[in-house]
Amino acid sequence: MKQLIQNLIWFIVLITFQVLFLDNIHFLDVFFPLVYIYAILRLPSNMSPSIVLIISFITGMTIDIFSNTP
């Protein structure tokens, strides 16, 4: 249970950092850093692939909603 809460907090911190700070950084107006992908890669390896896909979809939608990118 402790590991789950720790992973959840880490996930929320990375998404918040992405939305508030890294969304405004553009290198040469071509690309920008995507740190939230690290949160998805950090998920436990024994997790079901369908659960990982659902978490990734919800994370991507959250980033898109807060970044105003349809």
QUINORWO-V717477 format. One record per residue. N is the residue number from 0. RES is the residue in one small letter. PSI is psi in degrees with one decimal (NA if undefined). BURIAL is I if it has 9 or more other C-alpha atoms within 8 Angstrom, else O. Layout:
# QUINORWO-V717477
[[N | RES | PSI | BURIAL] [N | RES | PSI | BURIAL]]
This chain:
# QUINORWO-V717477
[[0 | m | -38.5 | O] [1 | k | -40.0 | O] [2 | q | -39.1 | O] [3 | l | -44.4 | O] [4 | i | -39.9 | O] [5 | q | -42.5 | O] [6 | n | -38.8 | I] [7 | l | -43.4 | O] [8 | i | -43.2 | O] [9 | w | -41.6 | I] [10 | f | -46.7 | I] [11 | i | -39.7 | O] [12 | v | -43.7 | O] [13 | l | -40.1 | I] [14 | i | -41.8 | I] [15 | t | -42.5 | O] [16 | f | -40.6 | I] [17 | q | -47.3 | I] [18 | v | -42.5 | I] [19 | l | -36.8 | O] [20 | f | -51.3 | O] [21 | l | -14.3 | I] [22 | d | -23.4 | I] [23 | n | -0.4 | O] [24 | i | 121.4 | O] [25 | h | 124.3 | I] [26 | f | 114.9 | O] [27 | l | 26.9 | O] [28 | d | 27.5 | O] [29 | v | -44.1 | O] [30 | f | 162.9 | O] [31 | f | 155.5 | I] [32 | p | 139.3 | O] [33 | l | 90.7 | O] [34 | v | -24.4 | I] [35 | y | -17.7 | I] [36 | i | -31.9 | O] [37 | y | -36.1 | O] [38 | a | -37.9 | I] [39 | i | -39.4 | I] [40 | l | -22.8 | O] [41 | r | -3.2 | O] [42 | l | 152.0 | I] [43 | p | 141.4 | O] [44 | s | -18.3 | O] [45 | n | 7.9 | O] [46 | m | 146.0 | O] [47 | s | 137.6 | O] [48 | p | -32.7 | O] [49 | s | -36.0 | O] [50 | i | -41.4 | O] [51 | v | -39.5 | I] [52 | l | -41.6 | O] [53 | i | -44.0 | O] [54 | i | -41.4 | I] [55 | s | -40.4 | I] [56 | f | -46.3 | O] [57 | i | -39.5 | O] [58 | t | -45.7 | I] [59 | g | -41.4 | O] [60 | m | -38.7 | O] [61 | t | -45.5 | O] [62 | i | -43.9 | I] [63 | d | -39.7 | I] [64 | i | -45.8 | I] [65 | f | -18.7 | O] [66 | s | -1.9 | O] [67 | n | 40.0 | O] [68 | t | 114.4 | O] [69 | p | NA | O]]
